[in-house]
Amino acid sequence: MQQEEEERYVQIIKDSNRKLVVLKLLSNFFNHKDFVGVLVRTKVIHSLFQKNQSLDINKLELFHIQYTNSLIDLFQKIKKSKEQQYTLISDEIYINGDIISKLSFEIGEEKFSDQTKEHAQKMSKKIEQLYQIFATDSNSFFDWSDVMSFSDAIKSEYYREINIDQYEKLTTANKKNYENKYVKFEKKLLGRLNILNFKIKFLCGLVCNNEIIEVYEFRDSNDKFIFVGNEKSFSFIENDMEKVVNLSKNNSAKEEIIAQLKDKNALLELELSTIKTSLPESVQEVLKDYLNKISSVDFLEDLQNVDEQTNILKTMLNININ
């Protein structure tokens, strides 16, 4: 009989050690102060029975059955759920990173700002050429293709979409123009360009139903004018037009996607860093009650009289962890 009791003691202690190992793993995963407290308290209870064989070893077994098993069941379910979330978030971060790399490669090394500087220089020369045609009443040949090819190549990537109402407000104006078979040019604008030696800079490109408008500024002032691609016309922009249409510098559609994905990944990384340690408020409250319960001075004395209705972990097992 004594041998059987000894064997039972050894087996219960061995089983209790296994519980402690599992609790330790869960404690490391969740890194929650109350869970650490539960682990410490469970070790104290285990050690108490391990060092005092005069105590009823069945109480240790009963403690694990009534409390530890339920705790482990609950937090293993939560751990599994969080691991699935962790995997999903990690996969999303990886996929976003892959898209960022591909888009960055597609954008290439040549910066849009450098492209627009070169385009503005070409347009400046075209305008000067048009001025000479008007000034000399020349029949010189004029070709738009080299400047129009710029917008054809990049409008889908960079030019800002505007609606038909905005397009009409920009392009519909009763102004005095110079006009020939090549171009329509507001007189005041062409004179101003000549005075300022045709020094201009590209501000932004706009597109409406595949029709393009390019917005330019004088280098020596903030006055703006537009080139309407399908009409081959140039005219000043009224100052209040900036309230109607966004005339800020263009951004690459791909660069905007990259920025959005980087912001998204930053948020996901933050979520990833807290996903293991964050617990629903209901779980935290019951975990705290559980720790208080097993830490009470008369806990072991009352262990054999535990009422199933008062078992805190029964409540925990019914908590919705999703």
BELCOR-V40561 format. One record per pair of residues at least 6 apart in sequence whose C-alpha atoms are under 8 Angstrom apart, sorted by the first residue. I is the first residue (numbers start at 1). J is the second residue. D is the distance in whole Angstrom. If there is no record, write none. Layout:
# BELCOR-V40561
i->[I;I]
j->[J;J]
d->[D;D]
This chain:
# BELCOR-V40561
i->[9;12;12;12;13;13;16;16;16;16;17;19;20;20;20;22;23;23;24;26;26;26;27;27;27;29;29;29;30;30;30;31;31;32;34;34;34;35;37;38;41;41;41;45;46;49;49;49;49;59;59;59;62;62;63;66;67;67;70;70;70;70;71;71;73;74;74;77;78;79;81;81;82;82;86;86;89;89;90;93;93;93;96;96;96;97;97;97;99;100;100;100;103;103;103;104;104;104;107;107;116;117;117;119;119;119;120;120;120;121;121;122;123;124;124;124;125;127;128;128;130;130;131;131;132;133;133;134;142;148;151;151;155;155;155;155;157;157;157;158;158;158;158;158;159;159;159;159;159;159;160;160;160;160;161;161;161;162;162;162;162;163;164;164;166;166;167;170;170;171;175;176;176;177;177;177;177;178;178;178;178;179;182;183;183;183;183;184;184;184;184;185;185;185;186;186;186;189;189;189;189;193;193;196;196;199;199;199;200;200;200;200;201;201;201;201;202;202;202;202;203;203;203;203;203;203;203;203;204;204;204;204;204;204;204;205;205;205;205;205;206;206;206;206;207;211;211;212;212;212;213;213;213;213;214;214;214;214;215;215;215;215;215;216;216;216;216;217;217;217;218;223;223;224;224;224;225;225;225;225;226;226;226;226;226;227;227;227;228;280;282;283;283;286;286;286;286;289;290;290;293]
j->[57;57;60;61;46;50;46;60;61;64;46;68;39;42;43;72;39;72;39;75;76;79;35;36;39;79;276;277;276;277;278;276;277;277;287;288;291;287;291;291;291;294;295;60;60;55;56;57;60;300;303;304;303;304;303;311;311;313;313;314;316;317;313;316;317;316;317;321;321;276;321;322;275;276;272;275;268;272;272;265;268;269;261;262;265;261;262;265;258;258;261;262;254;255;258;254;255;258;254;255;202;201;202;147;150;202;200;201;202;200;201;147;147;198;199;200;198;198;194;198;142;183;190;194;138;139;140;178;182;229;205;212;205;206;207;212;252;253;254;205;250;251;252;253;204;205;206;207;250;251;205;206;207;250;206;207;208;206;207;208;245;208;208;209;244;245;208;237;241;228;186;186;187;184;185;186;187;184;185;186;187;185;232;231;232;233;234;231;232;233;234;233;234;235;234;235;236;225;234;235;236;199;218;218;220;218;219;220;216;217;218;219;216;217;218;219;214;215;216;217;214;215;216;217;247;248;249;250;214;215;216;247;248;249;250;212;213;214;215;250;212;213;214;215;213;229;230;228;229;230;226;227;228;229;226;227;228;229;224;225;226;227;247;224;225;226;227;223;224;225;224;236;237;236;237;238;234;235;236;237;233;234;235;236;237;233;234;235;234;321;319;316;319;312;313;315;316;312;312;313;299]
d->[6;7;8;6;8;7;7;8;8;8;8;7;7;8;7;8;6;7;7;7;8;8;6;6;7;8;7;8;5;5;8;8;6;6;7;6;7;7;7;6;8;7;7;8;7;6;8;6;7;8;7;7;8;8;7;7;8;6;6;7;8;7;6;8;7;7;5;8;6;8;8;7;7;7;6;7;7;7;8;6;7;8;6;8;7;8;8;8;8;5;7;8;6;8;7;8;8;8;7;8;6;7;7;7;7;8;7;5;5;8;8;7;7;6;7;7;8;7;8;7;8;8;7;8;8;7;7;8;7;8;8;8;7;8;7;8;6;5;7;7;6;6;5;6;7;5;5;6;6;8;6;5;6;7;6;5;6;7;6;5;8;6;6;8;7;7;7;7;7;7;7;6;6;6;5;4;5;6;5;6;6;6;7;8;5;6;8;8;6;5;6;6;5;6;6;5;7;8;8;6;6;7;8;8;8;6;6;8;7;6;5;5;6;5;6;6;8;6;5;6;8;5;5;6;7;7;6;8;6;5;7;6;7;5;5;7;6;4;6;7;6;5;6;8;6;7;6;6;5;7;7;6;5;6;6;5;7;8;7;6;5;7;8;6;5;6;8;6;4;6;7;8;8;6;6;8;7;5;4;5;8;6;6;6;7;6;5;7;7;8;8;7;7;7;8;8;7;8;6;7;7]
